[in-house]
Amino acid sequence: MVTRADPTPQYRPHRPGFPEVRFELTILGTASQAPTRDRGQGGYLLRWGDELVLFDPGEGCQRQILLAGMSAAAVTRVCITHFHGDHCLGLPGFLQSRALITDRRIALHYPTHGQGFVDHLLAGSLIDFDLRVDLEPLDPGDQITAEQFVLTAAALDHTAPAIGYRFEGPVGWHLVPDRLERAGMDGEAIGEMRRSGRVLVGEREVGIRSMSEQRGGPTVAFVMDTRPCVGAAELAAGADLLICEATYLAEDAALAEAHGHMTATQAATLAADADVGLMVMSHFSNRYDDLEAFTIEARETFPAAIAAEDLSCISWTAKTHRV
């Protein structure tokens, strides 16, 4: 379901036949570089189970969080791709306001090379209280294992050093109907095997692993401010959801290349080649007033594409792989 955004594209169940898990992506802002009258600087909230992840908090993000009907206190971690101002200048105010309303700690992920910028952002004003931030810098290829997902960083190709993020749920097992049929298992036997992990079929004991295939868990990729590159493809591969920059239209491809960005067509090609379930485009240049052009252009290559709108909430279903 898409609220305040084009509802036409239906999420393609990326792995049919699996139990469903619901996710939400709230768009705080969609402008690149500078805000416009209608679009704020970037910011994206991903709700994944008990986690609420804030990506690239641009200036004004804390107010946008309130306008979206959400609370800064609920955010559990922040992921910054690079240190151009439209991707990080909202961080100080957000953290200070958050620390006033909750004593929960928050993880802050960012490229390791940007430690100096983080130090300046966190000490940029006079405060006399603990921000409760756990600094967790990442280099390309680094991984962090959380309770509900594994977070991986990969290098992007921008005019400044940048990383993207990939969130993967736990690997699980999926029962294979053909194997169950060949083993002569009925619904009662399958139910018993689910409960205990094994069941007697005639005189033969059948284990659940022998009737299953191991599959990857639900995956979300965040690719912002980059030209097409290997790292972007690695992050997007097989993702249920791809949040992707599409700063320019194809007619301005030369500008995209010069400034280290992608066009809507390039973002759509990335999604199609990676077999993505749903792509949400954002980070639009202020030279464009009509974002419908991005949707039209992208869907020529990848039909399951959405041009994000400020304060829209996108709900979708990922397929888990647990038995």
N, C-alpha and C positions, 0 to 999 in steps of 0.2 A: 504494500500500500504506500502511496506517495501522497503526502499532505502538502498543499500549496506548491505542487510541482506537477508536471505533465504525467498523468496516470496511464498513458497509453501502453508503454512497454510493460509486458508481464514478465516477471522474473522466471527465467527458464530453469526448472529444477535441474541443477547441475549433475546430481547423482540420484536419479529416480529410484524409488522403492525403499528409501531409508527413512527412519524417524526424523521428525522436523524439529528444528531449533530456531527461535525467533531472535532477530537482531534489529537494532535501530541505529540509524545514522542521522544526527541532527546537524544541519548546515548553519553555522553561525555567520559566515560571510563568504563571498565568492569573488571579490575583486582582487586583481593582481596589482602590486606596487602601491597604489593609492586608492582610497575609497571613492565612490561616486555618490550621487544623491540617492541612488537606489541599491547600491551594493557596498557592504562593509568589507573591511579587510578580512582575510581568511581566518578560518577557525572551524574545526570539525569535531563533533563528539560521537564516539562509537560506544554504544552500550553492548557489552558482551557478558551476560550473566551478572555476576556481582561487580564486574569492572566497568568503569566509565572512563574512557581514554580521550584526552583532549590533544588534537593534533594542531601544530603550527598556530599558536594563539596570536593573532594580529591585534593591532591597536583596537580597543573597544570591545574585546571579546567578553569581558566580564558582564558588560551591560547586555550584550546579545544573549548570554546564557540566561539572564533573568527574563528577557523578552521571550525566550523559547520555553519558559515555564520550568526551568531546571535550576539546580543549585550547584554552586561551586564546591560546596562541601561534599558532594557525591563523587567528584572526580578523583580517581585513584592514581592516575599517572598521566604525564604529559610527554609527548613525543615531538621533538623539533627536528626538522629536516636540515635546516641551514640557518645562517644568521643574517640574511637580508631582513630589513626591519619589518616588512609586512608579514613575516613568519614568526616573529618573536617579541615585538614591542608590547604586546598585550600581557606578556608573562609577569612582569613585576606587580602590576595592579591586581591581576587575578590571584597571585599567590598571597599577597597581603590581605586582600578581602577574604580569601578562603581561610587564612589562619585566624581571622577574627571570629569565625563562626564554627570552627571544628578543631579538635585536637588530633584528628587522624593525620598520619603522615602521608606524603605523596611522593611517588617516584618521578624523577625527571630524567628523560633520555634525550641525548643530543650527540652530535659528532664530537669525538674526543678532541679534535683540533680546535674546537670552539670554546674550550674551557675559559679562556680569558673573557669572551663575550658573556658567558654565563655569570662569571664573577661580577662583571659590571652591572648586568641586569638585576642581580639579586641585591646589590649594594648601592643601587642608584638613588636611594632616598633614605631619609632618617626614619628608622623604625626601632622600637625597643621591645620587640617580641620575636619569638622563634617562628620562622616560616614553616618548620617541620618538613623540610625537603630532603629527600635522599637522592644524592647526585649519582646517576648511573650512566656515564658516557659510554658510547658504543663506537667501535670501528667497523668498517665493512666486514661482514662474515661473522660478527659476534652474535651470540644468542643469549637470551634470558629466558629461563623457564619459570613461568608463573603457574598458579594452581589450575587455571583454565585454558592456558595456551602457551605456546612457545613463540617468543618474539625474536625475529631475525632482522638484521640490518644489512643493506647492500648499497654499494656506491652508485650514485647517479651522475649524470653528465651535465652540469650546470656551469654558469660563469663563476660560481663560488663552490668550494667543496661542499657536497651535499650527500645525504643518505636517504633511502626510503625504508619503509617498514613492512614486514609481513607477519601476520598473526595466524598461527595454525593451532587448531584444536587437537585434542589427543587422538592418536591413531586407534582404531577399533576394529571390530570384526563384524562382517555382514554374512548372514546365512545365505547360501547359494541354493536356489530352488531346485536346480537340476540334480545337485548332490543329494538333497533330501529325498527327491523322488526315486533316485536310483537305490537309495538305502531302504526304501519302503517305509518311510516315516510318515505317520499321520499327525493331525493337529495335537492330539494328546501327548504323543511321544516328543514332538517338538517343544511343547510347553514344559514338559519335564526336563528336557535337555537345557532349556533356557534357565530353569530354576537351579539345577544342580550341576550343570556343566557336562553331564554324560547321562546316557540312558541305555537300557537293554532293548535291542530290537531282535526279537527271537532269542537266539542264544549268543548274539554278538553284542558287545558293548561298543557304543558309538560315542565318541567325544565331540564336543561342540567345535573344537578347532578344525577337525577333519571335515566338517560340514560348512566351513566358513572361509571367506577371503578377507585378508587384511587390507584395509583402505585408509587413506588419509582422512583427517578430520576437517571440519569447516575452516575456511581460509579467507582472510581479508587482507588486501594489499593497499598500501598508501604510497602513491607515486606522485611527487609534487616537484615542480621546477627542475625539469630535465629535458634534454634532447632524447630521442630514441636511443637506447643503449642496452647492453647486456644486463646490467643490473636491474633495469626496469622490467625486462622480460623475465628474469629470475624471480622477482617479487610477485609478478602477476600470474605466473604459471598455474593454471588450474584453479584460480581463486574464485570463490563464490561471489565476492564483491571486490571491485577495484575502484578506489577513489583516485582519480587521475587528473592531472593538469591538462588543460586544453586552452592555452592562453590566446591562440590565434586561430583564424580560419585559414584554409588552404591557400587562399589568394595572397596571404601574407607569410608564406612559408619562409621567405628570405629573412624576415624579421625574427621569426621563431628560431631559426638557425643561429642568427647573430646574437640573440639574447639568451640562448640556452633553454629554449622552451619547445613545446609541441603544438601542432595544429590539431583541430578536431579529427581530421582524417588520420593523422599519425597516432593519436590516442585510440581511435577505433581499430586501427590496424594492430596495435599492441594487444588490445582486448581480444580481437578475433584470433590472432596467432596463439595467444595464451589460453584459449578456450575458457574465457571468463564467463561467469554466470550473468552478472549485471555490472555495468560500468556507470559511475557517476562522475561527470566532468565538472571541473570548477577552475578557479584562478583565471578569470576572463579579463582580457585587456580592456581598459576603459575607452578604447577607440570604438568599441561595439556597444550599441544600445539594445539591439534585438538579439537575445540569446537563442531564440528559436532557430536561427541560422546554424548554430552549433549542433543542435539536435538533428536537423535535416541533414547536415553534412556527415555527421558521425554515423547515422543509421544507414547510409548508403553502403557502409562497410561492415557495421556491427549494429544490428537492429535493437539489441537490448542496451541502449545507451540513453542516459538522462542528463540534461543540462541542469545542474543544481540551481536552486534559488535560495536566497537568504531566508533563514528561519523556517525552511522546509524540513520535514521529518520523513525519512524514507525507511519503511519497515520492509524486511524481506525474510525469507525462509531459507536457511542453509540446511543441508542434509548431513546428519551425523552418521557415523559408521559403527556404532556400538551394536552388539548383538541384542 
